[in-house]
Amino acid sequence: MYRLLIILLLLIIVSLLVRTALRQLRRRHDEPHALDAKDELVQDPVCQMYVTKASAVSARIGGRTHYFCSRSCAQAFEKQAAASE
């Protein structure tokens, strides 16, 4: 009788462990493989080059934040924005 209870208890524990492991694997598989925010690519509106957000030069122009590959592209964009106003 005790053997049966011990075997039943062990089966329940093993089944719970297996279900938990399968859920974790499924969650990992379902998560998108997103880049970190620092690795996010942004496009320079002047030269169309892609740079990481962490290394980009940013400027707030016209109420929006724009990202550039260099300070010269940021200045060129600012001149274009000022000329179009």
PyMOL Python script that loads the backbone (N, CA, C, O; Angstrom):
from pymol import cmd

cmd.read_pdbstr("""\
ATOM      1  N   MET A   1       0.818  -1.191   0.000  1.00  0.00           N
ATOM      2  CA  MET A   1       0.000   0.000   0.000  1.00  0.00           C
ATOM      3  C   MET A   1       0.864   1.258   0.000  1.00  0.00           C
ATOM      4  O   MET A   1       0.614   2.198  -0.755  1.00  0.00           O
ATOM      5  N   TYR A   2       1.907   1.261   0.876  1.00  0.00           N
ATOM      6  CA  TYR A   2       2.792   2.422   0.934  1.00  0.00           C
ATOM      7  C   TYR A   2       3.586   2.576  -0.359  1.00  0.00           C
ATOM      8  O   TYR A   2       3.847   3.690  -0.814  1.00  0.00           O
ATOM      9  N   ARG A   3       3.966   1.437  -0.945  1.00  0.00           N
ATOM     10  CA  ARG A   3       4.689   1.495  -2.217  1.00  0.00           C
ATOM     11  C   ARG A   3       3.852   2.181  -3.280  1.00  0.00           C
ATOM     12  O   ARG A   3       4.356   3.010  -4.038  1.00  0.00           O
ATOM     13  N   LEU A   4       2.598   1.845  -3.335  1.00  0.00           N
ATOM     14  CA  LEU A   4       1.702   2.430  -4.329  1.00  0.00           C
ATOM     15  C   LEU A   4       1.575   3.939  -4.124  1.00  0.00           C
ATOM     16  O   LEU A   4       1.591   4.695  -5.095  1.00  0.00           O
ATOM     17  N   LEU A   5       1.450   4.381  -2.887  1.00  0.00           N
ATOM     18  CA  LEU A   5       1.363   5.812  -2.598  1.00  0.00           C
ATOM     19  C   LEU A   5       2.656   6.537  -2.969  1.00  0.00           C
ATOM     20  O   LEU A   5       2.615   7.635  -3.523  1.00  0.00           O
ATOM     21  N   ILE A   6       3.793   5.931  -2.670  1.00  0.00           N
ATOM     22  CA  ILE A   6       5.084   6.542  -3.002  1.00  0.00           C
ATOM     23  C   ILE A   6       5.257   6.624  -4.516  1.00  0.00           C
ATOM     24  O   ILE A   6       5.702   7.648  -5.034  1.00  0.00           O
ATOM     25  N   ILE A   7       4.911   5.561  -5.221  1.00  0.00           N
ATOM     26  CA  ILE A   7       5.012   5.558  -6.682  1.00  0.00           C
ATOM     27  C   ILE A   7       4.081   6.602  -7.279  1.00  0.00           C
ATOM     28  O   ILE A   7       4.471   7.319  -8.200  1.00  0.00           O
ATOM     29  N   LEU A   8       2.872   6.699  -6.777  1.00  0.00           N
ATOM     30  CA  LEU A   8       1.915   7.691  -7.261  1.00  0.00           C
ATOM     31  C   LEU A   8       2.423   9.113  -7.005  1.00  0.00           C
ATOM     32  O   LEU A   8       2.320   9.981  -7.873  1.00  0.00           O
ATOM     33  N   LEU A   9       2.963   9.340  -5.829  1.00  0.00           N
ATOM     34  CA  LEU A   9       3.514  10.652  -5.493  1.00  0.00           C
ATOM     35  C   LEU A   9       4.699  10.999  -6.396  1.00  0.00           C
ATOM     36  O   LEU A   9       4.810  12.136  -6.855  1.00  0.00           O
ATOM     37  N   LEU A  10       5.571  10.047  -6.651  1.00  0.00           N
ATOM     38  CA  LEU A  10       6.706  10.276  -7.544  1.00  0.00           C
ATOM     39  C   LEU A  10       6.247  10.569  -8.971  1.00  0.00           C
ATOM     40  O   LEU A  10       6.817  11.433  -9.638  1.00  0.00           O
ATOM     41  N   LEU A  11       5.237   9.870  -9.437  1.00  0.00           N
ATOM     42  CA  LEU A  11       4.703  10.120 -10.779  1.00  0.00           C
ATOM     43  C   LEU A  11       4.125  11.529 -10.887  1.00  0.00           C
ATOM     44  O   LEU A  11       4.310  12.205 -11.899  1.00  0.00           O
ATOM     45  N   ILE A  12       3.436  11.963  -9.860  1.00  0.00           N
ATOM     46  CA  ILE A  12       2.873  13.319  -9.862  1.00  0.00           C
ATOM     47  C   ILE A  12       3.993  14.357  -9.898  1.00  0.00           C
ATOM     48  O   ILE A  12       3.917  15.326 -10.654  1.00  0.00           O
ATOM     49  N   ILE A  13       5.022  14.159  -9.091  1.00  0.00           N
ATOM     50  CA  ILE A  13       6.143  15.106  -9.056  1.00  0.00           C
ATOM     51  C   ILE A  13       6.858  15.155 -10.401  1.00  0.00           C
ATOM     52  O   ILE A  13       7.170  16.235 -10.902  1.00  0.00           O
ATOM     53  N   VAL A  14       7.116  13.995 -10.982  1.00  0.00           N
ATOM     54  CA  VAL A  14       7.793  13.944 -12.283  1.00  0.00           C
ATOM     55  C   VAL A  14       6.941  14.607 -13.356  1.00  0.00           C
ATOM     56  O   VAL A  14       7.468  15.339 -14.194  1.00  0.00           O
ATOM     57  N   SER A  15       5.639  14.364 -13.347  1.00  0.00           N
ATOM     58  CA  SER A  15       4.784  14.976 -14.367  1.00  0.00           C
ATOM     59  C   SER A  15       4.752  16.496 -14.217  1.00  0.00           C
ATOM     60  O   SER A  15       4.729  17.212 -15.218  1.00  0.00           O
ATOM     61  N   LEU A  16       4.749  16.997 -12.983  1.00  0.00           N
ATOM     62  CA  LEU A  16       4.791  18.446 -12.768  1.00  0.00           C
ATOM     63  C   LEU A  16       6.104  19.041 -13.261  1.00  0.00           C
ATOM     64  O   LEU A  16       6.108  20.112 -13.868  1.00  0.00           O
ATOM     65  N   LEU A  17       7.205  18.367 -13.010  1.00  0.00           N
ATOM     66  CA  LEU A  17       8.504  18.850 -13.482  1.00  0.00           C
ATOM     67  C   LEU A  17       8.575  18.876 -15.008  1.00  0.00           C
ATOM     68  O   LEU A  17       9.087  19.829 -15.594  1.00  0.00           O
ATOM     69  N   VAL A  18       8.064  17.839 -15.638  1.00  0.00           N
ATOM     70  CA  VAL A  18       8.077  17.782 -17.103  1.00  0.00           C
ATOM     71  C   VAL A  18       7.199  18.880 -17.685  1.00  0.00           C
ATOM     72  O   VAL A  18       7.599  19.540 -18.645  1.00  0.00           O
ATOM     73  N   ARG A  19       6.014  19.090 -17.126  1.00  0.00           N
ATOM     74  CA  ARG A  19       5.127  20.148 -17.632  1.00  0.00           C
ATOM     75  C   ARG A  19       5.756  21.522 -17.481  1.00  0.00           C
ATOM     76  O   ARG A  19       5.654  22.354 -18.383  1.00  0.00           O
ATOM     77  N   THR A  20       6.405  21.769 -16.350  1.00  0.00           N
ATOM     78  CA  THR A  20       7.065  23.055 -16.127  1.00  0.00           C
ATOM     79  C   THR A  20       8.193  23.266 -17.129  1.00  0.00           C
ATOM     80  O   THR A  20       8.338  24.355 -17.685  1.00  0.00           O
ATOM     81  N   ALA A  21       8.983  22.240 -17.357  1.00  0.00           N
ATOM     82  CA  ALA A  21      10.088  22.347 -18.312  1.00  0.00           C
ATOM     83  C   ALA A  21       9.567  22.601 -19.721  1.00  0.00           C
ATOM     84  O   ALA A  21      10.136  23.411 -20.453  1.00  0.00           O
ATOM     85  N   LEU A  22       8.493  21.921 -20.108  1.00  0.00           N
ATOM     86  CA  LEU A  22       7.925  22.124 -21.445  1.00  0.00           C
ATOM     87  C   LEU A  22       7.359  23.529 -21.606  1.00  0.00           C
ATOM     88  O   LEU A  22       7.492  24.128 -22.674  1.00  0.00           O
ATOM     89  N   ARG A  23       6.735  24.059 -20.572  1.00  0.00           N
ATOM     90  CA  ARG A  23       6.213  25.437 -20.637  1.00  0.00           C
ATOM     91  C   ARG A  23       7.339  26.441 -20.837  1.00  0.00           C
ATOM     92  O   ARG A  23       7.218  27.368 -21.638  1.00  0.00           O
ATOM     93  N   GLN A  24       8.430  26.255 -20.113  1.00  0.00           N
ATOM     94  CA  GLN A  24       9.557  27.175 -20.244  1.00  0.00           C
ATOM     95  C   GLN A  24      10.167  27.099 -21.637  1.00  0.00           C
ATOM     96  O   GLN A  24      10.529  28.126 -22.211  1.00  0.00           O
ATOM     97  N   LEU A  25      10.283  25.911 -22.180  1.00  0.00           N
ATOM     98  CA  LEU A  25      10.810  25.771 -23.540  1.00  0.00           C
ATOM     99  C   LEU A  25       9.887  26.427 -24.553  1.00  0.00           C
ATOM    100  O   LEU A  25      10.354  27.079 -25.487  1.00  0.00           O
ATOM    101  N   ARG A  26       8.590  26.260 -24.377  1.00  0.00           N
ATOM    102  CA  ARG A  26       7.623  26.857 -25.287  1.00  0.00           C
ATOM    103  C   ARG A  26       7.682  28.380 -25.216  1.00  0.00           C
ATOM    104  O   ARG A  26       7.601  29.054 -26.243  1.00  0.00           O
ATOM    105  N   ARG A  27       7.823  28.922 -24.008  1.00  0.00           N
ATOM    106  CA  ARG A  27       7.920  30.375 -23.844  1.00  0.00           C
ATOM    107  C   ARG A  27       9.157  30.920 -24.534  1.00  0.00           C
ATOM    108  O   ARG A  27       9.091  31.949 -25.207  1.00  0.00           O
ATOM    109  N   ARG A  28      10.269  30.249 -24.375  1.00  0.00           N
ATOM    110  CA  ARG A  28      11.500  30.695 -25.026  1.00  0.00           C
ATOM    111  C   ARG A  28      11.357  30.653 -26.532  1.00  0.00           C
ATOM    112  O   ARG A  28      11.850  31.535 -27.234  1.00  0.00           O
ATOM    113  N   HIS A  29      10.686  29.637 -27.025  1.00  0.00           N
ATOM    114  CA  HIS A  29      10.510  29.502 -28.467  1.00  0.00           C
ATOM    115  C   HIS A  29       9.567  30.571 -29.008  1.00  0.00           C
ATOM    116  O   HIS A  29       9.768  31.064 -30.118  1.00  0.00           O
ATOM    117  N   ASP A  30       8.548  30.934 -28.246  1.00  0.00           N
ATOM    118  CA  ASP A  30       7.559  31.909 -28.697  1.00  0.00           C
ATOM    119  C   ASP A  30       8.048  33.348 -28.608  1.00  0.00           C
ATOM    120  O   ASP A  30       7.519  34.212 -29.308  1.00  0.00           O
ATOM    121  N   GLU A  31       9.043  33.635 -27.765  1.00  0.00           N
ATOM    122  CA  GLU A  31       9.530  34.999 -27.619  1.00  0.00           C
ATOM    123  C   GLU A  31      10.266  35.423 -28.883  1.00  0.00           C
ATOM    124  O   GLU A  31      11.056  34.655 -29.431  1.00  0.00           O
ATOM    125  N   PRO A  32      10.011  36.632 -29.344  1.00  0.00           N
ATOM    126  CA  PRO A  32      10.757  37.103 -30.509  1.00  0.00           C
ATOM    127  C   PRO A  32      12.212  37.336 -30.139  1.00  0.00           C
ATOM    128  O   PRO A  32      12.535  37.704 -29.009  1.00  0.00           O
ATOM    129  N   HIS A  33      13.067  37.117 -31.101  1.00  0.00           N
ATOM    130  CA  HIS A  33      14.490  37.321 -30.877  1.00  0.00           C
ATOM    131  C   HIS A  33      14.818  38.774 -31.173  1.00  0.00           C
ATOM    132  O   HIS A  33      15.475  39.089 -32.165  1.00  0.00           O
ATOM    133  N   ALA A  34      14.352  39.646 -30.303  1.00  0.00           N
ATOM    134  CA  ALA A  34      14.526  41.083 -30.501  1.00  0.00           C
ATOM    135  C   ALA A  34      15.925  41.514 -30.101  1.00  0.00           C
ATOM    136  O   ALA A  34      16.565  40.921 -29.233  1.00  0.00           O
ATOM    137  N   LEU A  35      16.365  42.548 -30.755  1.00  0.00           N
ATOM    138  CA  LEU A  35      17.635  43.143 -30.400  1.00  0.00           C
ATOM    139  C   LEU A  35      17.466  43.978 -29.147  1.00  0.00           C
ATOM    140  O   LEU A  35      16.372  44.454 -28.844  1.00  0.00           O
ATOM    141  N   ASP A  36      18.540  44.146 -28.435  1.00  0.00           N
ATOM    142  CA  ASP A  36      18.503  45.076 -27.316  1.00  0.00           C
ATOM    143  C   ASP A  36      18.261  46.467 -27.859  1.00  0.00           C
ATOM    144  O   ASP A  36      18.530  46.740 -29.028  1.00  0.00           O
ATOM    145  N   ALA A  37      17.753  47.345 -27.012  1.00  0.00           N
ATOM    146  CA  ALA A  37      17.480  48.716 -27.445  1.00  0.00           C
ATOM    147  C   ALA A  37      18.752  49.400 -27.923  1.00  0.00           C
ATOM    148  O   ALA A  37      18.709  50.208 -28.850  1.00  0.00           O
ATOM    149  N   LYS A  38      19.874  49.088 -27.307  1.00  0.00           N
ATOM    150  CA  LYS A  38      21.129  49.711 -27.722  1.00  0.00           C
ATOM    151  C   LYS A  38      21.581  49.202 -29.086  1.00  0.00           C
ATOM    152  O   LYS A  38      22.356  49.880 -29.760  1.00  0.00           O
ATOM    153  N   ASP A  39      21.119  48.026 -29.510  1.00  0.00           N
ATOM    154  CA  ASP A  39      21.484  47.464 -30.803  1.00  0.00           C
ATOM    155  C   ASP A  39      20.466  47.787 -31.890  1.00  0.00           C
ATOM    156  O   ASP A  39      20.627  47.362 -33.034  1.00  0.00           O
ATOM    157  N   GLU A  40      19.432  48.526 -31.546  1.00  0.00           N
ATOM    158  CA  GLU A  40      18.393  48.850 -32.518  1.00  0.00           C
ATOM    159  C   GLU A  40      18.981  49.711 -33.632  1.00  0.00           C
ATOM    160  O   GLU A  40      19.715  50.664 -33.369  1.00  0.00           O
ATOM    161  N   LEU A  41      18.656  49.369 -34.871  1.00  0.00           N
ATOM    162  CA  LEU A  41      19.157  50.126 -36.010  1.00  0.00           C
ATOM    163  C   LEU A  41      18.201  51.251 -36.362  1.00  0.00           C
ATOM    164  O   LEU A  41      16.982  51.078 -36.359  1.00  0.00           O
ATOM    165  N   VAL A  42      18.773  52.402 -36.663  1.00  0.00           N
ATOM    166  CA  VAL A  42      18.000  53.561 -37.105  1.00  0.00           C
ATOM    167  C   VAL A  42      18.624  54.064 -38.399  1.00  0.00           C
ATOM    168  O   VAL A  42      19.825  53.916 -38.622  1.00  0.00           O
ATOM    169  N   GLN A  43      17.787  54.663 -39.255  1.00  0.00           N
ATOM    170  CA  GLN A  43      18.271  55.125 -40.552  1.00  0.00           C
ATOM    171  C   GLN A  43      18.498  56.631 -40.532  1.00  0.00           C
ATOM    172  O   GLN A  43      17.646  57.402 -40.091  1.00  0.00           O
ATOM    173  N   ASP A  44      19.652  57.023 -41.015  1.00  0.00           N
ATOM    174  CA  ASP A  44      19.988  58.436 -41.151  1.00  0.00           C
ATOM    175  C   ASP A  44      19.136  59.002 -42.284  1.00  0.00           C
ATOM    176  O   ASP A  44      19.192  58.483 -43.399  1.00  0.00           O
ATOM    177  N   PRO A  45      18.342  60.059 -42.033  1.00  0.00           N
ATOM    178  CA  PRO A  45      17.469  60.600 -43.076  1.00  0.00           C
ATOM    179  C   PRO A  45      18.226  61.339 -44.183  1.00  0.00           C
ATOM    180  O   PRO A  45      17.655  61.600 -45.241  1.00  0.00           O
ATOM    181  N   VAL A  46      19.478  61.674 -43.964  1.00  0.00           N
ATOM    182  CA  VAL A  46      20.250  62.406 -44.973  1.00  0.00           C
ATOM    183  C   VAL A  46      20.925  61.443 -45.945  1.00  0.00           C
ATOM    184  O   VAL A  46      20.700  61.517 -47.153  1.00  0.00           O
ATOM    185  N   CYS A  47      21.751  60.542 -45.421  1.00  0.00           N
ATOM    186  CA  CYS A  47      22.524  59.646 -46.296  1.00  0.00           C
ATOM    187  C   CYS A  47      21.940  58.234 -46.389  1.00  0.00           C
ATOM    188  O   CYS A  47      22.476  57.395 -47.112  1.00  0.00           O
ATOM    189  N   GLN A  48      20.857  57.963 -45.672  1.00  0.00           N
ATOM    190  CA  GLN A  48      20.150  56.676 -45.678  1.00  0.00           C
ATOM    191  C   GLN A  48      20.970  55.526 -45.083  1.00  0.00           C
ATOM    192  O   GLN A  48      20.628  54.359 -45.273  1.00  0.00           O
ATOM    193  N   MET A  49      22.030  55.846 -44.378  1.00  0.00           N
ATOM    194  CA  MET A  49      22.866  54.821 -43.744  1.00  0.00           C
ATOM    195  C   MET A  49      22.201  54.348 -42.454  1.00  0.00           C
ATOM    196  O   MET A  49      21.583  55.142 -41.744  1.00  0.00           O
ATOM    197  N   TYR A  50      22.327  53.048 -42.151  1.00  0.00           N
ATOM    198  CA  TYR A  50      21.803  52.498 -40.900  1.00  0.00           C
ATOM    199  C   TYR A  50      22.918  52.479 -39.857  1.00  0.00           C
ATOM    200  O   TYR A  50      24.034  52.037 -40.129  1.00  0.00           O
ATOM    201  N   VAL A  51      22.597  52.960 -38.669  1.00  0.00           N
ATOM    202  CA  VAL A  51      23.533  52.955 -37.544  1.00  0.00           C
ATOM    203  C   VAL A  51      22.792  52.472 -36.306  1.00  0.00           C
ATOM    204  O   VAL A  51      21.565  52.544 -36.234  1.00  0.00           O
ATOM    205  N   THR A  52      23.548  51.982 -35.335  1.00  0.00           N
ATOM    206  CA  THR A  52      22.896  51.580 -34.085  1.00  0.00           C
ATOM    207  C   THR A  52      22.484  52.827 -33.320  1.00  0.00           C
ATOM    208  O   THR A  52      23.147  53.863 -33.374  1.00  0.00           O
ATOM    209  N   LYS A  53      21.398  52.702 -32.623  1.00  0.00           N
ATOM    210  CA  LYS A  53      20.874  53.848 -31.873  1.00  0.00           C
ATOM    211  C   LYS A  53      21.890  54.331 -30.839  1.00  0.00           C
ATOM    212  O   LYS A  53      21.981  55.528 -30.562  1.00  0.00           O
ATOM    213  N   ALA A  54      22.649  53.400 -30.273  1.00  0.00           N
ATOM    214  CA  ALA A  54      23.629  53.763 -29.249  1.00  0.00           C
ATOM    215  C   ALA A  54      24.760  54.608 -29.819  1.00  0.00           C
ATOM    216  O   ALA A  54      25.286  55.482 -29.129  1.00  0.00           O
ATOM    217  N   SER A  55      25.143  54.361 -31.070  1.00  0.00           N
ATOM    218  CA  SER A  55      26.267  55.099 -31.651  1.00  0.00           C
ATOM    219  C   SER A  55      25.820  56.285 -32.499  1.00  0.00           C
ATOM    220  O   SER A  55      26.658  57.057 -32.965  1.00  0.00           O
ATOM    221  N   ALA A  56      24.528  56.442 -32.706  1.00  0.00           N
ATOM    222  CA  ALA A  56      24.022  57.512 -33.569  1.00  0.00           C
ATOM    223  C   ALA A  56      24.080  58.868 -32.876  1.00  0.00           C
ATOM    224  O   ALA A  56      24.017  58.971 -31.651  1.00  0.00           O
ATOM    225  N   VAL A  57      24.204  59.909 -33.708  1.00  0.00           N
ATOM    226  CA  VAL A  57      24.098  61.286 -33.229  1.00  0.00           C
ATOM    227  C   VAL A  57      22.619  61.629 -33.283  1.00  0.00           C
ATOM    228  O   VAL A  57      21.990  61.475 -34.330  1.00  0.00           O
ATOM    229  N   SER A  58      22.053  62.090 -32.179  1.00  0.00           N
ATOM    230  CA  SER A  58      20.622  62.397 -32.172  1.00  0.00           C
ATOM    231  C   SER A  58      20.407  63.896 -32.059  1.00  0.00           C
ATOM    232  O   SER A  58      21.185  64.614 -31.430  1.00  0.00           O
ATOM    233  N   ALA A  59      19.327  64.346 -32.688  1.00  0.00           N
ATOM    234  CA  ALA A  59      18.953  65.763 -32.613  1.00  0.00           C
ATOM    235  C   ALA A  59      17.439  65.847 -32.617  1.00  0.00           C
ATOM    236  O   ALA A  59      16.765  65.114 -33.340  1.00  0.00           O
ATOM    237  N   ARG A  60      16.914  66.743 -31.808  1.00  0.00           N
ATOM    238  CA  ARG A  60      15.466  66.950 -31.746  1.00  0.00           C
ATOM    239  C   ARG A  60      15.134  68.134 -32.644  1.00  0.00           C
ATOM    240  O   ARG A  60      15.486  69.276 -32.350  1.00  0.00           O
ATOM    241  N   ILE A  61      14.445  67.837 -33.750  1.00  0.00           N
ATOM    242  CA  ILE A  61      14.123  68.852 -34.753  1.00  0.00           C
ATOM    243  C   ILE A  61      12.642  68.745 -35.073  1.00  0.00           C
ATOM    244  O   ILE A  61      12.147  67.666 -35.400  1.00  0.00           O
ATOM    245  N   GLY A  62      11.939  69.856 -34.981  1.00  0.00           N
ATOM    246  CA  GLY A  62      10.512  69.860 -35.294  1.00  0.00           C
ATOM    247  C   GLY A  62       9.689  68.984 -34.373  1.00  0.00           C
ATOM    248  O   GLY A  62       8.667  68.438 -34.791  1.00  0.00           O
ATOM    249  N   GLY A  63      10.114  68.840 -33.127  1.00  0.00           N
ATOM    250  CA  GLY A  63       9.352  68.042 -32.173  1.00  0.00           C
ATOM    251  C   GLY A  63       9.607  66.550 -32.262  1.00  0.00           C
ATOM    252  O   GLY A  63       8.995  65.779 -31.522  1.00  0.00           O
ATOM    253  N   ARG A  64      10.491  66.126 -33.145  1.00  0.00           N
ATOM    254  CA  ARG A  64      10.810  64.700 -33.290  1.00  0.00           C
ATOM    255  C   ARG A  64      12.300  64.480 -33.082  1.00  0.00           C
ATOM    256  O   ARG A  64      13.109  65.357 -33.384  1.00  0.00           O
ATOM    257  N   THR A  65      12.657  63.332 -32.575  1.00  0.00           N
ATOM    258  CA  THR A  65      14.065  62.979 -32.432  1.00  0.00           C
ATOM    259  C   THR A  65      14.503  62.246 -33.689  1.00  0.00           C
ATOM    260  O   THR A  65      13.893  61.255 -34.091  1.00  0.00           O
ATOM    261  N   HIS A  66      15.558  62.743 -34.299  1.00  0.00           N
ATOM    262  CA  HIS A  66      16.125  62.129 -35.499  1.00  0.00           C
ATOM    263  C   HIS A  66      17.512  61.610 -35.154  1.00  0.00           C
ATOM    264  O   HIS A  66      18.200  62.167 -34.298  1.00  0.00           O
ATOM    265  N   TYR A  67      17.915  60.541 -35.827  1.00  0.00           N
ATOM    266  CA  TYR A  67      19.212  59.919 -35.571  1.00  0.00           C
ATOM    267  C   TYR A  67      20.053  59.988 -36.838  1.00  0.00           C
ATOM    268  O   TYR A  67      19.554  59.776 -37.943  1.00  0.00           O
ATOM    269  N   PHE A  68      21.345  60.289 -36.660  1.00  0.00           N
ATOM    270  CA  PHE A  68      22.243  60.498 -37.787  1.00  0.00           C
ATOM    271  C   PHE A  68      23.526  59.705 -37.589  1.00  0.00           C
ATOM    272  O   PHE A  68      23.894  59.349 -36.470  1.00  0.00           O
ATOM    273  N   CYS A  69      24.199  59.437 -38.711  1.00  0.00           N
ATOM    274  CA  CYS A  69      25.462  58.701 -38.641  1.00  0.00           C
ATOM    275  C   CYS A  69      26.603  59.604 -38.189  1.00  0.00           C
ATOM    276  O   CYS A  69      27.595  59.122 -37.643  1.00  0.00           O
ATOM    277  N   SER A  70      26.471  60.908 -38.411  1.00  0.00           N
ATOM    278  CA  SER A  70      27.547  61.834 -38.041  1.00  0.00           C
ATOM    279  C   SER A  70      26.966  63.208 -37.731  1.00  0.00           C
ATOM    280  O   SER A  70      25.804  63.493 -38.021  1.00  0.00           O
ATOM    281  N   ARG A  71      27.789  64.036 -37.146  1.00  0.00           N
ATOM    282  CA  ARG A  71      27.390  65.407 -36.829  1.00  0.00           C
ATOM    283  C   ARG A  71      27.144  66.193 -38.119  1.00  0.00           C
ATOM    284  O   ARG A  71      26.259  67.049 -38.156  1.00  0.00           O
ATOM    285  N   SER A  72      27.916  65.915 -39.179  1.00  0.00           N
ATOM    286  CA  SER A  72      27.724  66.654 -40.437  1.00  0.00           C
ATOM    287  C   SER A  72      26.360  66.345 -41.063  1.00  0.00           C
ATOM    288  O   SER A  72      25.726  67.237 -41.626  1.00  0.00           O
ATOM    289  N   CYS A  73      25.910  65.109 -40.971  1.00  0.00           N
ATOM    290  CA  CYS A  73      24.573  64.773 -41.483  1.00  0.00           C
ATOM    291  C   CYS A  73      23.497  65.462 -40.644  1.00  0.00           C
ATOM    292  O   CYS A  73      22.489  65.917 -41.184  1.00  0.00           O
ATOM    293  N   ALA A  74      23.703  65.541 -39.341  1.00  0.00           N
ATOM    294  CA  ALA A  74      22.737  66.227 -38.475  1.00  0.00           C
ATOM    295  C   ALA A  74      22.658  67.706 -38.833  1.00  0.00           C
ATOM    296  O   ALA A  74      21.569  68.277 -38.882  1.00  0.00           O
ATOM    297  N   GLN A  75      23.806  68.326 -39.084  1.00  0.00           N
ATOM    298  CA  GLN A  75      23.821  69.744 -39.452  1.00  0.00           C
ATOM    299  C   GLN A  75      23.168  69.968 -40.811  1.00  0.00           C
ATOM    300  O   GLN A  75      22.446  70.947 -40.998  1.00  0.00           O
ATOM    301  N   ALA A  76      23.417  69.065 -41.764  1.00  0.00           N
ATOM    302  CA  ALA A  76      22.791  69.180 -43.086  1.00  0.00           C
ATOM    303  C   ALA A  76      21.274  69.071 -42.965  1.00  0.00           C
ATOM    304  O   ALA A  76      20.545  69.806 -43.630  1.00  0.00           O
ATOM    305  N   PHE A  77      20.799  68.161 -42.125  1.00  0.00           N
ATOM    306  CA  PHE A  77      19.361  67.998 -41.932  1.00  0.00           C
ATOM    307  C   PHE A  77      18.758  69.239 -41.285  1.00  0.00           C
ATOM    308  O   PHE A  77      17.669  69.672 -41.661  1.00  0.00           O
ATOM    309  N   GLU A  78      19.463  69.808 -40.316  1.00  0.00           N
ATOM    310  CA  GLU A  78      18.978  71.026 -39.656  1.00  0.00           C
ATOM    311  C   GLU A  78      18.874  72.178 -40.657  1.00  0.00           C
ATOM    312  O   GLU A  78      17.927  72.963 -40.609  1.00  0.00           O
ATOM    313  N   LYS A  79      19.847  72.275 -41.561  1.00  0.00           N
ATOM    314  CA  LYS A  79      19.804  73.324 -42.589  1.00  0.00           C
ATOM    315  C   LYS A  79      18.616  73.116 -43.525  1.00  0.00           C
ATOM    316  O   LYS A  79      17.925  74.070 -43.884  1.00  0.00           O
ATOM    317  N   GLN A  80      18.380  71.850 -43.922  1.00  0.00           N
ATOM    318  CA  GLN A  80      17.231  71.541 -44.791  1.00  0.00           C
ATOM    319  C   GLN A  80      15.927  71.892 -44.087  1.00  0.00           C
ATOM    320  O   GLN A  80      15.024  72.465 -44.697  1.00  0.00           O
ATOM    321  N   ALA A  81      15.826  71.555 -42.821  1.00  0.00           N
ATOM    322  CA  ALA A  81      14.599  71.829 -42.060  1.00  0.00           C
ATOM    323  C   ALA A  81      14.384  73.328 -41.923  1.00  0.00           C
ATOM    324  O   ALA A  81      13.253  73.802 -42.031  1.00  0.00           O
ATOM    325  N   ALA A  82      15.450  74.079 -41.686  1.00  0.00           N
ATOM    326  CA  ALA A  82      15.330  75.533 -41.549  1.00  0.00           C
ATOM    327  C   ALA A  82      14.962  76.174 -42.883  1.00  0.00           C
ATOM    328  O   ALA A  82      14.203  77.143 -42.913  1.00  0.00           O
ATOM    329  N   ALA A  83      15.488  75.645 -43.982  1.00  0.00           N
ATOM    330  CA  ALA A  83      15.195  76.197 -45.304  1.00  0.00           C
ATOM    331  C   ALA A  83      13.761  75.906 -45.730  1.00  0.00           C
ATOM    332  O   ALA A  83      13.157  76.705 -46.446  1.00  0.00           O
ATOM    333  N   SER A  84      13.215  74.784 -45.305  1.00  0.00           N
ATOM    334  CA  SER A  84      11.858  74.419 -45.718  1.00  0.00           C
ATOM    335  C   SER A  84      10.789  75.134 -44.899  1.00  0.00           C
ATOM    336  O   SER A  84       9.613  75.101 -45.263  1.00  0.00           O
ATOM    337  N   GLU A  85      11.173  75.778 -43.807  1.00  0.00           N
ATOM    338  CA  GLU A  85      10.183  76.470 -42.961  1.00  0.00           C
ATOM    339  C   GLU A  85       9.820  77.803 -43.510  1.00  0.00           C
ATOM    340  O   GLU A  85       9.004  78.512 -42.922  1.00  0.00           O
TER     341      GLU A  85
END
""", "prot")
cmd.dss("prot")
cmd.show_as("cartoon", "prot")
cmd.util.cbc("prot")
cmd.orient("prot")
